[in-house]
Amino acid sequence: MKYIQIHPSDNVAVALEALPRDAVLNIRGERITARESIPQGHKIALTDIPAGGSIIKYGTPIASAVRLIPQGCHVHTHNAATLLSEQTDYRYVPQSFPLPTAKPQSFLGYRRKDGRTGIRNEIWIVPIVGCVNDTAKQLAAMNQSLVRGSIDGLYHWPHPFGCSQLGDDLEQTKRLLAALVRHPNAGAVLCLGLGCENLQMDMFREALGDFDPERVRFLLCQDVEDELEAGSVMLRELAAFAGRFRREVCPVSDLVVGMKCGGSDGLSGITANPAVGRFSDLLVAAGGSAILTEVPEMFGAENLLFARCADRDVFDRAVRMVNAFKSYFLSHGQAVYENPSPGNREGGITTLEDKSCGCIQKGGSAAIVDVLSYAEPVQKKGLQLLSGPGNDLVSATNLTAAGAQLILFTTGRGTPFGAPAPTVKISSNTALFECKRGWIDFNAGTIADGSETIEEAGERLLTQVLRIASGERTLSEIHGCREISIFKDGVVL
């Protein structure tokens, strides 16, 4: 039987494998008998928890008992409730933690003229408005012969926006798409518009700022007789430019890695997320950048992050980010704690605090050096927070737009999707890895199985990331699972 008390002060343990009724646990010398069966990933009470008493996991309250929970009983949604409220006062009480020693390592990447590094050399077709999605699709299909030499792929990124949007929504679409155009994994980009959309091409060019006209081209379909012919000519010219790039040795410090979780289970915060956290610390120690997002899945654990803010300014911006997302929920008449999902609950996650405390494990223990707005590009080295929702597709697109060349996606349930940036699927349990070999790139269930420590899994993950950064394809890339989704909130005309 395998189980874990995560923190010495916890009054629950987590079943690393299903525990039968009458199973005996030995926790710090005390024998505890399970009064009922405990599914894998779920919690068992280590002591009597009175009605109204706090349920402690990760060393912090994650729920309140709605009635007496006797020692040895299953602790879950039937007898526990959230402690969250819409209003919270935050104080800056800084903490710092040592980082692991980083050894010099490198990968083979593509150096760009702007000083950034790509891990892919692809040609991207970016529709400025959803009306030309199928044109972009046809252009990508017609011109696959351009994928040769050092060009790793030709892709288009359909979406439904760019017209009939107002205010912040239109601005977010423009900012997100411009960030994709600037992404270092794209050796060349064709920006495809219609001509009559709200997001006019002149507006978009201005949003791009300085750009290399050899790398970025623009086509308005209404302005040419045959948009497929005109687009194909431009793509051939862009391929000639992108084909000049070759992989070269780059230090780990050139990497920007996004961190995301989806379909979490009760093991995610014990295996996959801590393994990614260890990877993040190793990357930051080596001078690289890591990005943590999913703001609604920080609710209930935000103080643990706020304490690691590098200074008062970063703390103040982090607080504003969290409060802005709470206001977003409330403005739509939604409670801030309407999470976790049905799949999360089935996997053993009881409340949002439970989910959030596991979610932020991906951020390791490094200091937080910056707070970014939606689709804002990374400018600093180190761990940073990115404002955005937890939705898998929206969040992964947001991380890509922020400059992540690669995304680590932890999951206890599994998913086939991929972002524009290579997306590495990391399973929290070995059963998922064994069942979904076509989805999962890395198994962190080894930690629960006892065959590997968190530190060893983090080191192994770093090794695999460097291989992927050097050209090894992820499963989502191999299967063609790559897409974008743009965050919206307002009126559609």
C-alpha positions in Angstrom: 0.0 0.0 0.0 1.2 3.5 -0.9 0.1 6.7 0.6 1.7 10.1 1.5 1.3 12.7 4.2 2.6 15.7 2.1 3.4 18.0 5.0 4.0 17.1 8.7 1.1 19.3 9.8 -1.4 17.7 7.4 -4.4 16.0 9.0 -5.0 14.0 5.8 -2.9 11.6 3.7 -3.3 10.9 0.0 -3.7 7.4 -1.4 -1.0 6.8 -4.0 -2.9 3.7 -4.9 -6.4 2.6 -4.0 -6.6 1.6 -0.3 -9.1 -1.1 0.7 -11.4 -0.8 3.7 -9.5 -1.9 6.9 -6.1 -1.1 5.3 -3.6 0.0 8.0 -1.5 3.1 7.5 1.5 3.8 9.6 1.9 7.6 9.8 4.8 8.8 11.9 4.5 5.8 14.2 0.7 5.9 14.5 -1.4 3.1 13.1 -4.5 4.3 11.3 -7.2 1.9 9.9 -9.2 2.9 6.9 -12.9 2.8 7.8 -13.9 2.7 4.1 -12.1 2.2 0.8 -10.1 5.2 -0.5 -9.7 5.7 -4.3 -6.3 6.5 -5.7 -5.6 10.3 -5.4 -8.2 10.7 -2.6 -7.7 11.8 1.0 -8.0 9.8 4.3 -8.4 11.5 7.7 -5.4 11.0 9.9 -7.3 12.2 13.0 -10.8 13.1 14.0 -11.7 16.4 12.2 -14.5 18.2 14.0 -17.4 19.9 12.2 -16.1 23.3 11.1 -12.5 22.2 11.5 -9.8 22.9 8.9 -8.7 20.1 6.5 -4.9 20.6 6.2 -3.0 19.5 3.1 0.3 20.9 1.7 0.6 22.4 5.2 -2.3 24.8 4.6 -6.1 24.7 5.0 -7.7 23.4 1.8 -11.3 22.9 3.1 -13.6 23.0 6.1 -15.3 19.8 7.5 -19.1 20.2 7.1 -19.6 17.6 9.8 -17.4 15.4 12.0 -15.0 13.3 9.9 -13.7 10.4 12.0 -10.1 9.2 11.7 -9.7 6.8 8.8 -12.6 8.1 6.8 -12.7 9.3 3.2 -12.3 13.1 3.0 -13.9 14.6 -0.1 -16.8 16.7 -1.4 -19.4 14.8 0.6 -18.0 16.1 3.9 -15.8 19.1 3.0 -16.4 22.6 1.7 -14.3 25.5 0.4 -13.0 28.2 2.7 -12.7 30.7 0.0 -14.4 34.1 -0.1 -14.4 36.9 -2.7 -12.5 39.3 -0.5 -9.1 38.7 0.9 -6.5 41.0 2.5 -3.0 40.3 1.5 0.3 41.2 3.3 3.7 41.0 1.8 5.7 38.6 4.0 8.7 37.7 1.7 10.3 34.4 1.8 13.2 33.0 -0.2 14.4 29.5 -0.9 17.7 28.2 -2.2 17.8 27.0 -5.8 19.5 23.8 -6.9 23.0 24.0 -8.4 22.7 24.2 -12.2 25.3 22.6 -14.4 26.1 24.1 -17.8 23.9 22.5 -20.5 22.9 23.4 -24.0 20.5 22.6 -26.9 20.5 23.1 -30.6 18.3 26.1 -31.5 17.7 28.8 -34.1 19.1 32.2 -33.3 16.9 35.1 -34.6 17.9 38.6 -35.6 16.2 40.1 -32.6 18.5 38.1 -30.2 15.9 35.5 -29.2 16.1 31.8 -29.9 13.6 29.4 -31.5 13.4 25.7 -31.0 11.5 25.2 -34.3 12.0 26.9 -37.6 8.4 27.0 -39.0 6.4 29.1 -41.4 3.2 30.3 -39.8 0.1 31.7 -41.5 -1.7 34.0 -39.1 -5.3 35.0 -40.0 -6.0 38.5 -38.8 -9.7 37.7 -39.0 -11.7 34.5 -38.9 -13.3 35.0 -42.3 -10.0 33.9 -44.0 -9.5 30.8 -41.9 -10.2 28.4 -44.8 -8.0 30.4 -47.1 -5.2 30.0 -44.6 -6.0 26.3 -44.4 -5.9 25.9 -48.2 -2.6 27.9 -48.5 -1.0 25.6 -45.8 -2.2 22.5 -47.6 -1.1 23.6 -51.0 2.4 24.6 -50.0 3.6 21.7 -47.8 6.4 21.1 -50.4 8.1 24.1 -48.8 8.8 22.0 -45.7 12.3 20.9 -46.5 15.8 21.5 -45.4 15.9 23.4 -42.1 12.2 24.3 -42.3 10.4 22.3 -39.7 6.8 22.8 -40.7 4.1 25.1 -42.3 1.1 25.8 -40.1 -2.0 28.1 -39.9 -3.7 29.2 -36.8 -7.5 29.6 -37.3 -9.7 31.5 -34.9 -13.2 33.2 -35.0 -12.2 36.8 -34.1 -10.7 40.0 -35.6 -14.1 41.4 -36.6 -17.4 42.3 -34.8 -15.4 42.9 -31.6 -15.1 46.1 -29.5 -12.9 47.6 -26.9 -10.8 45.2 -24.8 -11.7 42.1 -26.8 -10.5 43.6 -30.1 -7.3 44.8 -28.3 -6.7 41.4 -26.9 -7.1 39.7 -30.3 -4.7 42.2 -31.8 -2.1 41.8 -29.0 -2.3 38.0 -29.1 -2.0 37.6 -32.8 0.9 40.2 -33.0 2.7 38.2 -30.3 2.3 35.0 -32.3 3.8 36.8 -35.4 6.8 37.8 -33.3 7.3 34.3 -31.8 10.9 32.9 -32.3 9.7 29.5 -33.3 8.4 31.1 -36.5 11.2 31.6 -39.0 8.7 33.4 -41.3 5.1 34.5 -41.1 2.3 35.4 -43.6 -0.3 37.7 -42.0 -3.6 37.0 -43.9 -6.5 39.5 -43.8 -9.7 40.0 -45.7 -9.9 43.8 -46.0 -13.1 45.0 -44.4 -12.6 43.7 -40.8 -12.5 45.7 -37.6 -8.9 44.7 -37.1 -7.5 46.5 -40.1 -4.1 45.5 -41.4 -2.6 49.0 -40.8 -3.7 48.7 -37.2 -2.1 45.3 -37.0 1.2 46.4 -38.6 1.4 49.2 -36.0 0.8 46.7 -33.2 3.7 44.6 -34.5 6.2 47.5 -34.1 9.5 47.0 -35.8 9.5 43.9 -38.0 11.8 42.4 -40.6 10.0 42.6 -44.0 11.9 39.6 -45.2 10.4 37.6 -42.3 6.8 39.0 -42.2 4.5 39.5 -45.2 1.0 40.8 -45.4 -1.9 39.8 -47.8 -5.4 41.2 -48.0 -7.5 38.8 -49.9 -10.0 41.4 -51.2 -7.1 43.3 -52.8 -6.0 40.5 -55.2 -7.7 38.6 -58.0 -6.4 35.2 -56.8 -5.5 35.1 -53.1 -4.3 31.5 -53.3 -1.8 32.3 -56.0 -0.7 35.5 -54.4 -0.3 33.8 -51.0 1.7 31.0 -52.5 4.1 33.4 -54.1 4.6 35.1 -50.7 5.0 31.7 -48.9 7.8 30.7 -51.4 9.6 34.0 -50.7 9.2 33.5 -46.9 10.5 29.9 -47.2 13.6 31.2 -49.0 14.2 33.4 -46.0 13.4 30.9 -43.3 15.5 28.2 -45.0 18.7 30.2 -44.3 18.5 29.4 -40.6 20.4 26.5 -39.1 20.4 24.9 -35.7 23.4 26.0 -33.5 24.5 25.4 -29.9 22.6 27.6 -27.5 22.8 27.8 -23.7 19.9 26.6 -21.5 19.5 30.3 -20.4 18.0 31.0 -23.9 14.9 28.8 -23.0 11.5 30.2 -22.1 9.2 27.5 -20.9 5.5 27.8 -20.1 3.9 25.6 -17.4 0.3 24.5 -17.5 -2.0 21.8 -16.0 -5.3 20.3 -17.1 -7.5 17.4 -16.1 -5.7 17.3 -12.8 -6.2 14.4 -10.3 -5.3 13.9 -6.7 -1.7 12.9 -7.7 -1.0 16.0 -9.9 0.1 18.1 -6.9 2.3 15.2 -5.6 4.0 13.9 -8.7 3.7 15.8 -12.1 3.5 19.3 -10.8 6.3 19.1 -8.3 8.5 17.4 -11.0 7.8 20.4 -13.2 8.5 22.7 -10.2 11.9 21.0 -9.8 12.5 21.5 -13.6 11.5 25.1 -13.3 14.0 25.7 -10.4 16.8 24.0 -12.5 15.9 26.2 -15.5 15.9 29.4 -13.5 19.1 28.5 -11.7 20.7 28.1 -15.2 19.5 31.6 -16.2 16.4 30.6 -18.1 12.8 31.8 -17.9 9.7 29.9 -16.6 6.1 31.2 -16.9 3.2 30.2 -14.5 -0.3 31.2 -15.5 -3.9 30.0 -14.8 -4.8 32.8 -12.3 -8.2 31.3 -11.2 -6.2 28.2 -10.1 -4.1 30.3 -7.8 -7.1 31.3 -5.7 -6.6 29.8 -2.3 -2.9 29.4 -2.7 -2.0 32.9 -3.8 -0.3 33.8 -0.5 2.2 31.0 -1.1 3.1 32.7 -4.3 3.0 36.3 -3.0 5.5 35.5 -0.4 8.0 34.6 -3.1 7.7 37.9 -5.0 11.1 39.4 -5.5 10.1 42.9 -4.2 7.1 45.0 -3.1 6.4 46.2 -6.7 6.1 42.6 -8.0 3.9 41.7 -5.0 1.6 44.7 -5.6 1.2 43.7 -9.3 0.6 40.1 -8.4 -2.2 41.1 -6.0 -3.7 43.4 -8.6 -3.7 40.5 -11.1 -5.5 38.1 -8.7 -8.0 40.7 -7.6 -8.7 41.6 -11.2 -9.6 38.0 -12.0 -11.8 37.8 -8.9 -13.6 41.0 -10.1 -14.0 39.3 -13.5 -15.8 36.4 -11.9 -18.0 38.6 -9.8 -18.9 40.9 -12.7 -20.4 37.8 -14.4 -22.3 36.7 -11.3 -20.0 33.8 -10.7 -18.4 32.7 -7.4 -14.6 32.7 -7.4 -14.6 29.1 -6.1 -16.7 27.5 -8.9 -13.9 25.0 -9.5 -12.7 22.1 -9.6 -14.2 20.4 -12.6 -16.1 17.0 -12.5 -13.0 15.2 -13.7 -10.9 16.9 -11.0 -13.3 15.8 -8.3 -13.4 12.2 -9.6 -9.6 12.2 -9.4 -9.6 13.3 -5.8 -9.5 17.1 -5.8 -12.0 18.4 -3.3 -12.0 22.2 -3.4 -10.4 25.0 -5.4 -7.8 25.5 -2.6 -6.9 21.8 -2.9 -6.5 22.2 -6.7 -4.7 25.5 -6.4 -2.1 24.3 -3.9 -1.3 21.4 -6.2 -1.3 23.7 -9.3 1.3 26.1 -8.0 3.7 23.3 -7.3 4.7 23.8 -11.0 6.3 27.1 -10.0 8.9 25.4 -7.8 10.5 27.6 -5.2 12.2 30.3 -7.2 11.6 34.0 -6.6 8.9 35.6 -8.8 10.6 38.4 -10.8 7.8 39.8 -12.9 4.0 39.8 -13.5 2.8 39.9 -17.1 -0.5 40.9 -18.6 -2.4 38.7 -21.1 -0.1 37.9 -24.1 2.6 40.2 -22.9 6.1 39.0 -23.9 8.7 37.9 -21.4 11.4 40.5 -20.9 13.3 39.1 -17.8 15.1 35.9 -16.8 13.5 33.9 -14.0 10.1 32.8 -12.8 7.2 35.1 -13.8 3.4 35.1 -13.5 1.2 35.6 -16.6 -2.4 36.9 -16.3 -4.9 34.6 -17.9 -7.6 32.0 -17.3 -7.1 28.3 -16.7 -8.9 27.0 -19.8 -6.4 24.7 -21.5 -6.5 26.1 -25.1 -6.7 29.7 -24.0 -4.0 29.3 -21.4 -1.6 27.4 -23.7 -2.0 30.0 -26.4 -1.4 32.8 -23.9 1.9 31.1 -22.8 3.0 30.8 -26.4 2.2 34.5 -27.1 4.3 35.4 -24.0 7.2 33.8 -25.7 7.3 30.3 -24.4 9.1 28.2 -27.0 7.8 25.0 -25.3 5.0 24.2 -22.9 5.0 21.6 -20.1 1.4 20.3 -19.6 0.7 18.1 -16.6 -2.4 16.0 -16.5 -4.0 13.2 -14.5 -6.7 12.5 -17.0 -5.0 13.1 -20.4 -5.7 15.3 -23.4 -4.5 15.2 -27.1 -4.4 18.9 -27.7 -1.3 21.0 -28.4 -0.5 24.7 -28.5 1.4 26.4 -31.4 4.5 25.9 -29.2 5.6 22.2 -28.8 3.5 20.9 -25.9 4.9 18.2 -23.6 2.2 16.1 -21.9 3.3 14.8 -18.4 1.1 12.2 -16.7 0.7 12.3 -12.9 0.1 8.5 -12.8 1.6 5.5 -14.5 -1.8 4.1 -15.5 -2.5 7.1 -17.7 0.9 6.9 -19.3 0.4 3.2 -20.0 -3.1 3.7 -21.4 -2.4 6.8 -23.5 1.0 6.2 -25.1 -0.2 8.3 -28.0 -0.8 11.3 -25.8 1.7 11.3 -23.0 5.4 12.3 -23.5 6.6 11.9 -19.9 5.5 9.8 -17.0 5.8 11.4 -13.5 3.8 8.6 -12.0 7.2 7.0 -11.2 7.2 9.3 -8.2 4.0 7.7 -6.8 5.3 4.3 -7.8 8.4 4.9 -5.6 10.9 4.3 -8.5 12.0 7.9 -8.7 12.2 11.0 -6.5 10.8 14.4 -7.4 14.4 15.6 -7.9 15.3 12.7 -10.2 12.1 13.2 -12.2 12.9 16.9 -12.6 16.4 16.1 -13.8 15.0 13.6 -16.3 12.4 16.1 -17.5 15.2 18.7 -18.1 17.0 16.1 -20.2 13.9 15.4 -22.3 13.1 19.1 -22.7 16.6 19.7 -24.1 16.1 16.9 -26.6 12.8 18.4 -27.7 14.3 21.9 -27.9 17.0 20.4 -30.2 14.3 19.0 -32.6 12.8 15.9 -31.1 9.0 16.2 -31.8 6.4 15.9 -29.1 3.4 13.5 -29.6 1.0 16.4 -30.2 3.3 17.6 -33.0 3.6 14.1 -34.5 -0.2 13.8 -34.5 -0.8 17.3 -35.8 -2.7 18.4 -32.6 -1.9 22.2 -32.6 -4.3 25.1 -32.3 -5.0 28.5 -30.7 -7.8 30.0 -28.7 -8.2 33.7 -27.8 -9.6 35.0 -24.5 -12.7 37.2 -24.9 -15.1 38.8 -22.5 -17.2 41.4 -24.2 -19.9 42.1 -26.9 -19.9 40.5 -30.3 -21.6 42.8 -32.9 
